[in-house]
Amino acid sequence: MGVDDDLALAERLVRTASGIALDSRGGAVERKGLATDVVTEADRRAEAALVQLLAAERPGDGVVGEEGAAVAGDGRRWLLDPVDGTLNFSVGIPVWCAAVALLDGNGALVSAVHDTVHDELFSAARGRGAHRNGEALRVAAAPALAEATVATFVDARRRDDRVREATNALTRSVGAMRAAGSGTLELAWVAAGRLHAWTQPDTEPWDWHPGALLVVEAGGVARVHGRWHLAAAGEALVRELEALL
């Protein structure tokens, strides 16, 4: 088995998660903490199914899931986020996705993101480019920050004074801001040239690695700057963001 097999499995995993999520719409919704931080029956059912599939297909690999999956492995590790944008999913906003990434000792090796509503499958393998439904992706030409469309995410879990100050600075400096509610899908949109940049503080690994690999393999830049994770169509734009944050 090689990278092609891992990529095919990643794509299979996200399509499996999407199918379960669609079948589970209208199921139970529970608060994990704040009212805007929820988990659904779909999250749990899909994550359990993906863990079972990986146990059969990659028994030596570790697994970490947003909803608590934790399987020890021999060095490689799958990150699972079967429903990214759970709040959107739970209230009927059609912006959510299924995402996975496989990490080895050098970072993300493969990733797949499935926009379930629009049936767009984004995938990437390290050094092999990024694709959407089989077509190669390329980031947009990067403008200056004052002309850029930038996505971010702010809720009560990440709203301390420093984050508020940085977000206010971002709001004053960007050409346009978007907050769709699914960070991984927004990263896929950077890779596809629909957004120029994305940034979020205190990002979980399953919310970062799937989309960040897409951006890098589409010719963009993705890196961590203190508490902030940044992805953009070009180096100069990332540096402008770093100066604000």
C-alpha positions in Angstrom: 0.0 0.0 0.0 1.2 3.5 -0.8 0.1 7.1 -0.9 -2.4 6.5 -3.6 -4.1 3.8 -1.5 -4.1 6.2 1.5 -5.6 9.0 -0.5 -8.3 6.6 -1.9 -9.1 5.5 1.6 -9.3 9.1 2.8 -11.8 9.9 0.1 -13.8 6.8 1.0 -13.9 7.8 4.7 -15.3 11.3 4.0 -17.9 9.9 1.6 -18.9 7.4 4.3 -19.2 10.1 6.9 -21.3 12.2 4.6 -23.7 9.4 3.9 -24.2 8.7 7.6 -24.7 12.5 8.3 -27.4 12.7 5.6 -29.1 9.7 7.0 -29.0 11.1 10.5 -30.4 14.6 9.8 -33.0 15.5 12.4 -31.4 13.3 15.1 -30.5 14.2 18.6 -28.5 17.4 19.3 -26.6 17.9 22.6 -24.7 20.8 24.0 -21.1 20.1 24.8 -20.7 23.3 26.7 -22.0 26.6 25.4 -25.2 26.7 23.4 -23.3 27.2 20.2 -21.0 24.2 20.8 -23.0 21.1 20.0 -22.6 17.5 19.0 -25.2 15.5 17.1 -26.1 11.9 16.6 -24.6 12.2 13.1 -21.2 13.1 14.6 -21.0 10.1 16.9 -22.4 7.6 14.4 -20.1 8.7 11.6 -17.0 8.8 13.8 -17.7 5.3 15.2 -18.1 4.0 11.6 -14.8 5.6 10.5 -13.0 4.1 13.4 -14.3 0.7 12.6 -13.4 1.1 8.9 -9.8 2.2 9.8 -9.5 -0.8 12.2 -10.1 -3.1 9.2 -8.1 -1.2 6.6 -5.2 0.3 8.6 -5.0 -1.7 11.9 -1.5 -0.3 12.7 -2.5 3.4 12.4 -3.5 5.6 15.3 -6.8 7.5 15.2 -7.9 10.7 16.8 -11.5 12.0 16.4 -13.2 15.3 17.4 -15.8 13.4 19.4 -13.3 11.4 21.4 -12.0 8.6 19.3 -8.5 7.6 20.5 -6.6 4.6 19.0 -2.9 4.1 19.6 -0.8 3.5 16.5 2.7 2.8 15.3 3.5 6.4 14.2 0.9 7.3 11.6 -2.3 8.9 12.8 -5.7 9.6 11.2 -7.6 12.8 12.2 -11.3 12.5 11.9 -14.0 15.3 11.8 -17.0 13.6 10.3 -19.2 16.7 10.6 -17.3 20.0 10.5 -19.7 22.9 11.0 -22.0 20.9 13.3 -23.9 24.0 14.4 -24.7 24.7 10.8 -25.7 21.1 10.2 -27.9 21.0 13.3 -30.0 24.1 12.3 -30.1 23.5 8.6 -27.5 26.0 7.3 -26.0 24.2 4.2 -22.4 24.9 5.0 -20.7 21.8 6.5 -18.4 19.0 5.5 -16.7 15.7 6.4 -12.9 15.8 6.8 -10.0 13.5 7.4 -6.2 13.7 7.3 -3.4 11.2 7.7 -0.3 12.4 9.5 3.1 10.9 9.5 6.4 12.0 11.0 6.6 14.9 8.4 3.1 16.2 8.9 0.0 15.7 6.8 0.4 13.1 4.1 -3.1 12.9 2.6 -6.4 14.6 3.3 -9.9 14.6 2.0 -12.8 17.1 2.5 -16.3 16.4 1.3 -18.8 19.2 0.9 -21.7 17.0 1.4 -24.4 19.4 0.3 -22.8 20.3 -3.0 -21.0 16.9 -3.5 -17.6 18.5 -3.9 -14.7 16.2 -3.0 -11.5 18.0 -2.2 -8.4 15.9 -1.7 -4.6 16.2 -1.6 -1.5 14.2 -1.1 1.9 15.7 -0.1 3.9 16.6 -3.2 1.1 15.5 -5.6 -1.2 18.6 -5.7 -4.8 19.2 -4.7 -8.0 18.3 -6.6 -11.7 18.9 -6.5 -13.7 16.1 -8.1 -10.6 15.1 -10.0 -9.7 18.5 -11.3 -6.5 20.2 -10.2 -6.9 23.2 -7.8 -4.9 26.4 -7.8 -5.1 29.2 -5.3 -6.1 32.7 -6.5 -3.7 35.4 -7.2 -3.0 37.0 -3.9 -4.0 40.7 -3.5 -2.9 43.0 -0.7 -4.8 42.5 2.5 -6.9 45.6 1.9 -8.3 44.0 -1.2 -8.5 40.4 0.1 -11.5 38.3 1.1 -10.6 36.6 4.3 -12.5 34.0 6.4 -12.3 33.7 10.1 -14.2 32.2 13.1 -15.1 33.8 16.4 -17.3 32.4 19.0 -17.5 32.7 22.8 -14.9 29.9 23.3 -12.3 32.0 21.6 -13.1 35.6 22.6 -10.6 36.7 25.2 -9.2 40.2 25.1 -6.3 39.3 22.8 -8.5 37.6 20.3 -11.0 40.4 20.3 -8.2 42.9 19.6 -6.8 40.9 16.8 -10.2 40.3 15.2 -11.0 44.0 15.4 -7.7 44.8 13.7 -8.5 42.2 11.0 -11.9 43.7 10.5 -10.5 47.1 9.9 -7.8 45.9 7.5 -9.4 43.3 5.1 -11.2 44.0 1.9 -14.0 41.7 3.0 -14.5 39.2 5.8 -16.5 35.9 5.7 -17.4 33.6 8.5 -19.2 30.6 7.1 -19.0 28.4 10.2 -17.0 25.5 8.8 -13.3 26.3 9.0 -12.2 23.2 7.0 -14.5 24.1 4.2 -13.3 27.6 4.2 -9.7 26.3 3.9 -10.8 24.2 0.9 -12.2 27.4 -0.6 -8.8 29.1 -0.3 -7.3 26.1 -2.1 -10.0 26.5 -4.8 -9.4 30.2 -5.3 -12.7 31.3 -3.8 -11.2 33.0 -0.8 -7.8 34.7 -0.5 -7.0 33.8 3.1 -8.2 32.2 6.3 -7.2 32.6 9.9 -8.4 31.2 13.3 -7.1 31.1 16.8 -6.5 28.0 18.9 -7.4 25.7 16.1 -7.8 21.9 16.8 -5.7 19.6 14.7 -8.7 18.0 12.9 -9.8 21.6 12.0 -6.4 22.5 10.5 -4.6 19.6 8.8 -7.2 18.5 6.3 -7.6 22.0 4.8 -4.1 23.2 5.3 -2.7 20.4 3.1 -5.2 21.4 0.4 -4.0 25.0 0.5 -0.3 24.1 0.3 -0.8 21.6 -2.5 -2.8 24.1 -4.4 0.2 26.5 -4.3 -0.7 28.5 -1.2 0.9 29.0 2.2 -0.3 27.5 5.6 1.5 28.0 8.9 1.0 28.7 12.6 1.7 32.1 14.1 1.5 32.0 17.9 -2.2 31.1 18.7 -3.2 31.8 15.1 -3.4 29.4 12.2 -3.0 31.1 8.9 -3.6 30.1 5.3 -3.4 32.3 2.2 -2.8 32.4 -1.5 0.6 34.0 -1.1 3.5 34.7 1.3 3.1 38.4 1.3 -0.6 38.1 2.3 0.4 35.8 5.2 2.9 38.3 6.4 0.3 41.0 6.4 -1.9 38.9 8.5 0.9 38.0 10.9 1.6 41.6 11.5 -2.0 42.1 12.6 -2.3 39.0 14.8 
